Amino acid sequence: MKIGVFDSGYGGLTILKEIKKRLPQYDYLYLGDNARNPYGSRSFELVYEFTLQAVKALFERGCHLVILACNTASAKALRSIQQNDLPHIDPNKRVLGVIRPTIEAIPHITLSRHVGVLATPGTVLSRSYSIELNKFAPDIKVTEHPCPMWVPIVENNEIGSPGADYFIKKEIDSIFNRDSKIDTLVLGCTHYPLLVDSIKKFVPESTKIICQGSLVAESLECYLARHADLQAQCSQGGSTKFLTTEHSNKFDSLASFFLDKTVESETINLSD
Ligand code: DGL
């Protein structure tokens, strides 16, 4: 049994990389729905439909545990899949998201208790971060801010270009204009760590930037330790396979660049 990692595109690779660093022994199957990306500006219904198709595809290919390495899917589809779909598909399979592990870390990081969340328009509209964080730490003021251009910048590998930096500065200026007391910025989209060098150019030096990968990896390790039956089913060959809904050549060249190692993917069709 492999561990499935799903994202709308390349962003989930930032999560996969950290998971593999912490838990290299397991077998992983990554799926990027690059052909239908970005999810961030799509309706609740469509993100749910696409995410469910992806989860089923990973289950069919031998995954018993799937990480939604995508905030938009975690915000818009995770709860419905966990509560309504899994009991019918297979109550022994599990789907986990990336928002909860991030929320749990935030109160330990911010000192000013003013936190900014940069995310896709879909995640911001769901208000998942402010609603969840309010349950853990009601004293924290959360400003959620949409960055609609940032995922296309990554998916089209415009990282570091003057055009990309213009859109990165624009959103950073705008979130600090909304709350100048922010001391912690959450990159609430798994694509954004790929932009972190540009982001750092435009934030005050003392700002703490939260990338989710290591938090999700740590949380997965704890989850498996708490669920010994599930952990026992995880095969330990240390392999990683890649699936994409785009042409594999296109995926392979960018994924190899982002992961700094050769990637050979297989193209699959999710809408069948
Ligand atoms: N990487 C995804 C996220 O964490 C979604 C990007 C998109 O498809 O808009 O939200």
Boltz pocket constraint, residues with backbone or C-beta under 6 A from the ligand:
constraints:
  - pocket:
      binder: B
      contacts: [[A, 7], [A, 8], [A, 9], [A, 11], [A, 12], [A, 37], [A, 38], [A, 39], [A, 40], [A, 41], [A, 69], [A, 70], [A, 71], [A, 72], [A, 73], [A, 120], [A, 123], [A, 151], [A, 188], [A, 189], [A, 190], [A, 191]]
      max_distance: 6.0
